[in-house]
Amino acid sequence: MAYDIAARIARADLQLPGEGKSLQDKLDQFSQYLDEVAPKYKPAYEHFVATLNDAQAGHQAPGVGDPFHQFALPNQDGKVEELRSLLRQGPLIVSFNRGAWCNYCQLELQDLKQFHDTEVAGRGSMVSISPDTSESGRLLHAHHDLPFSILSDRFCGFALLCGLALVFPPALKALYLERGYDVSEFQGNQSWMVPIPATFVLSSDGVVRHRFLDRDFRNRQTREDLTEAFDDVARRDGCDPQSA
């Protein structure tokens, strides 16, 4: 039987907490749910995160004041999007996520959708970068009706350039397969590579003005910090109506 990616996306979405809470509250609530239905995950996650912390994973990622790396990646429709073209629209938010199979990433994308509509639209742009195929990205994009592109970074090539790429440890890979989550089906290859979730806010000159990076993928950028960072960059770039 063919692996039904659309069904897996929908299944993951059904497990997510509802409206009315902050993103981190929803992430924490899902972690609690996972502890109850699949208690093997928590110790595996804790060991994985501890290993990443010991290795200082992500320490080479672009920091505040650094120029962001140029990219040209296909979006969910197969159309290549380039950094230089996106920056012509003003400040840019670049969010790295692990893929359509990841419940935590789906929660973050839902939150970014709301943030885009209330804060970014008309002032700049946003993209999400994932190691999934464009087809997996298309299904995820359609499922959540996202107003921004999901770019396909096959084999985590761009994430590797940014110092964010990592490989699933065998024990964690086995747990995912045990619960029916075959990441390779979403990625179209057997690499099982994912980025450390990270969010960058770039000014229109391509310089990083804000960075969020947490090796514990159960934590994500807060709406409050992202709003403050984006507002600052929009004012800097003259894209805030109040600055006109």
C-alpha positions, 0 to 999 in steps of 0.5 A, a space after each residue: 500500500 502506498 504511503 499516504 502523506 496527505 492522510 498522515 498530515 491530517 492525522 498529525 493535525 487532529 492530534 494538535 491542541 485547539 485555539 485560544 492558547 499561546 504557541 508554547 502552551 500548545 507545544 507543551 500540551 502536545 508534549 503532555 499528550 505524547 507522554 501519555 500515548 507514547 511514553 517511550 518518546 520523552 526519554 529518547 527526546 531528552 537524550 537527543 536534545 542533551 546530545 545536541 547541547 553537548 555538541 553545541 549544534 547550531 553554533 555556526 548558524 548565522 547570527 545577528 549582524 551576519 549576512 544571510 546565505 543566498 538561496 534558490 529553492 523550489 517552493 510547494 509548486 516547484 517554482 524556484 524562489 531566490 533570497 534576493 527576490 524575496 528581499 525586494 519585498 522588504 524584511 523577510 522571516 525565514 523559518 526552518 521546520 523539520 517537515 510535514 510529519 512533525 506535529 510541533 512544526 504544524 503547530 508553529 506553521 499555524 501560528 506563523 499563518 496568523 502572524 503573517 496575516 496580522 503582522 507581515 502582510 503588506 510589510 514584508 514576506 515570510 518563507 518556511 524551509 523544510 527538507 520535505 519534497 515539494 509535493 509533501 510541501 504542497 500537501 501541507 501548504 494546502 492542508 493549512 491554507 498557508 499564505 507563505 511558501 514552503 521551500 524544499 531543501 532536499 537532503 538539508 543542503 541549505 540547512 547544512 550551509 547554515 549550520 543547522 542540519 542534523 541526522 536522526 539517531 537510530 533509536 529515535 528513527 526506530 521509534 518513529 517507524 514504530 508509530 508509522 512515521 516514515 520520514 523518508 516518505 516525506 523527504 523522498 530520500 533515505 537521509 533522515 536529515 532535518 534542520 534544527 528549528 530556527 527563525 531568522 528576521 532579515 532586513 531588506 539588505 539580507 542581514 540577520 537582525 534577529 535569530 531564534 534557535 533552540 536545540 529542543 525542537 519542542 520549543 519555538 519562537 514566541 509570538 511576542 518576541 517575533 512581533 517585536 523583532 519584525 516591527 523593529 526591522 520593518 521600521 528600519 526598512 521604512 516598511 512600517 506605515 507608522 514610520 512613513 
